Amino acid sequence: MRLTNYLRDRIAAQLAENALNERRQARAIAEHELALAIYAHVYKPTTRKAMDKLPAGWLPTAQHLWLRVSGGAVEDDLYFIALPAPRCVLAKHNDNKEPSLVLPRESQFAHRLRRLRSEAREIETKQNALRRQARLTLAPISTLRQLGERWPEAKPVAMGVIEQLRCTVAKPDDNAARKTELNTALGLTSVATAAKPAAARKAAPKRAVKKAA
């Protein structure tokens, strides 16, 4: 099987992503822990107890907290931090107009937020560098067989990428059934159906003409 430029790009990207999965997951766990700590700071136990007594669906839910860090010489920093699961929030904290919490620049929460943002940037920079290096290594490899010979450690990842692409391309096409139902609802006749009667018509047999005696 030949490796196209598109396949090389996908394989290189997957290799780089796999290399940093553990670091990315560790950062996500740290973000969830900080989000829960900030949520508990914003919504005190008495507030959460009152919120729990409200009818289901009364309060909006949010997957992220919107925070503002102020008090610096530059424009205030805005942060979206992910919660591990959706939580009930006040309506004013769900429309991106009023942050859940305004943090002083030197607070512990602000320091942890900046560390998380810095870690995310480092991961992205490292992943891009690894992707470029992997792409350069894949450049002279033109077939899957050559990949197994020259870089056998990368072949399982390549097989996984190829299988994923095959599953995506090989999805059953349900457009035909959908169009048939739509044609019926709209009273339309397909081209094939409309052409069939004309093609099926047979020429009428000619009557035999009796010759005069």
C-alpha positions in Angstrom: 0.0 0.0 0.0 1.4 3.4 -1.0 1.7 6.2 1.6 0.3 9.4 0.2 1.2 12.8 1.7 -2.1 12.9 3.4 -1.5 9.5 5.1 2.0 10.6 6.1 0.5 13.7 7.7 -2.1 11.7 9.6 0.4 9.1 10.8 2.9 11.8 12.0 0.1 13.7 13.8 -1.1 10.5 15.5 2.5 9.6 16.6 3.0 13.0 18.1 -0.4 12.9 19.9 0.3 9.4 21.3 3.6 10.6 22.7 2.0 13.3 24.8 -1.2 11.5 25.9 0.0 10.9 29.5 1.1 14.5 29.9 -2.2 15.8 28.4 -4.3 13.5 30.7 -2.3 14.6 33.7 -3.0 18.2 32.8 -6.7 17.5 32.3 -6.9 15.9 35.8 -5.2 19.0 37.3 -7.6 21.3 35.5 -10.6 19.3 36.8 -9.3 19.4 40.4 -8.8 23.2 40.2 -12.2 23.7 38.6 -13.9 21.8 41.4 -12.0 23.8 44.0 -13.0 27.1 42.4 -16.6 25.9 42.0 -16.7 25.0 45.8 -15.2 28.5 46.5 -17.8 30.3 44.4 -20.8 28.2 45.5 -20.6 27.7 49.2 -22.3 24.7 50.9 -25.3 26.7 51.9 -25.7 28.0 48.3 -25.3 24.5 46.8 -27.9 23.1 49.3 -30.4 25.8 48.3 -29.6 25.0 44.6 -30.2 21.3 45.1 -33.7 22.1 46.5 -34.8 23.8 43.3 -36.8 21.8 40.7 -34.9 19.8 38.2 -34.0 21.9 35.2 -34.6 25.2 37.1 -30.9 26.2 36.9 -28.7 26.0 33.9 -25.7 23.7 33.8 -22.2 24.4 32.6 -19.3 22.3 31.6 -16.8 25.2 32.0 -16.3 28.0 34.5 -15.5 31.4 33.1 -12.9 33.2 35.2 -11.2 36.6 35.2 -7.8 37.4 36.6 -7.4 41.1 37.3 -5.1 43.5 39.0 -2.2 43.5 36.5 -0.7 46.1 34.3 -2.1 44.4 31.2 -5.6 43.7 30.2 -7.4 41.3 32.5 -6.9 37.6 31.6 -9.9 35.5 30.8 -9.9 31.7 31.5 -12.3 28.9 30.6 -11.6 26.0 32.9 -13.3 22.6 32.4 -15.3 20.8 35.0 -15.1 17.0 35.1 -18.9 16.9 34.6 -21.7 19.5 34.1 -22.7 21.4 37.2 -25.6 23.7 38.1 -24.6 27.3 38.0 -26.4 30.6 38.4 -27.8 32.1 35.2 -25.5 35.1 35.4 -22.5 32.7 35.3 -23.8 30.9 32.2 -24.0 33.7 29.6 -20.3 34.6 29.3 -21.2 38.2 30.4 -20.2 37.9 34.1 -17.4 35.6 35.2 -18.0 33.1 37.9 -15.1 34.6 39.9 -12.7 37.5 39.6 -9.4 36.5 41.0 -6.6 38.8 42.2 -3.5 38.3 40.1 -1.4 37.0 43.0 -4.0 34.6 44.4 -3.3 30.8 44.5 -6.1 30.1 42.1 -4.6 32.6 39.6 -1.1 31.0 39.9 -2.6 27.6 39.2 -4.5 28.9 36.2 -1.4 30.4 34.7 0.5 27.2 35.2 -2.2 25.2 33.5 -2.2 27.6 30.5 1.6 27.5 30.3 1.5 23.7 30.4 -1.1 23.6 27.6 1.1 25.8 25.4 4.2 23.7 26.1 2.3 20.5 25.2 1.1 22.1 21.9 4.6 23.3 21.1 6.1 19.9 21.8 3.5 18.1 19.9 4.0 20.3 16.8 7.7 19.7 17.0 7.3 16.0 17.3 4.8 16.0 14.4 7.3 17.8 12.1 10.1 15.4 13.1 7.9 12.4 12.4 6.8 13.9 9.1 10.4 14.3 8.0 11.2 10.7 8.9 8.2 9.5 6.9 9.0 11.7 3.8 11.2 9.1 2.0 9.0 6.2 2.9 6.6 5.5 0.1 4.9 2.2 1.0 3.6 0.5 4.1 6.0 -2.3 3.5 9.0 0.1 3.5 7.6 1.6 6.8 7.7 -1.8 8.4 11.3 -2.2 7.2 12.7 1.2 8.0 10.6 2.2 11.0 8.8 -0.9 12.4 7.9 0.9 15.7 5.6 3.3 13.8 3.8 0.7 11.6 1.2 -0.3 14.3 0.2 3.4 14.6 0.1 3.7 10.8 -2.2 0.6 10.6 -4.5 2.1 13.2 -4.7 5.4 11.2 -5.4 3.5 7.9 -8.1 1.3 9.6 -9.8 4.4 11.0 -9.8 6.0 7.6 -11.2 2.9 6.0 -14.1 2.8 8.6 -14.8 6.5 7.9 -14.9 6.0 4.1 -16.7 2.7 4.2 -19.8 4.0 6.1 -23.0 2.7 4.5 -24.5 5.3 2.2 -28.1 5.9 3.3 -28.6 8.8 1.0 -30.3 6.6 -1.6 -33.0 5.5 0.9 -33.4 9.1 2.2 -33.8 10.4 -1.3 -36.3 7.7 -2.2 -38.4 8.7 0.8 -38.1 12.4 0.0 -39.1 11.8 -3.7 -42.2 9.9 -2.5 -43.1 12.7 -0.1 -42.6 15.4 -2.8 -44.4 13.3 -5.5 -41.3 13.2 -7.6 -40.4 10.5 -10.1 -36.9 9.4 -10.4 -35.2 9.6 -13.8 -34.8 5.8 -13.9 -38.4 5.2 -13.1 -39.6 7.8 -15.6 -37.5 6.4 -18.4 -38.5 2.8 -17.8 -42.1 2.9 -19.3 -40.8 4.5 -22.5 -38.0 2.0 -22.9 -40.4 -0.9 -22.1 -43.0 0.1 -24.7 -43.0 -2.2 -27.6 -43.9 -1.2 -31.1 -47.4 -2.2 -32.0 -47.4 -5.0 -34.5 -48.2 -4.0 -38.0 -51.4 -5.3 -39.5 -51.1 -7.7 -42.3 -52.4 -6.2 -45.5 -54.2 -8.6 -47.8 -53.2 -8.5 -51.3 -56.0 -8.1 -53.8 -56.7 -11.3 -55.8 
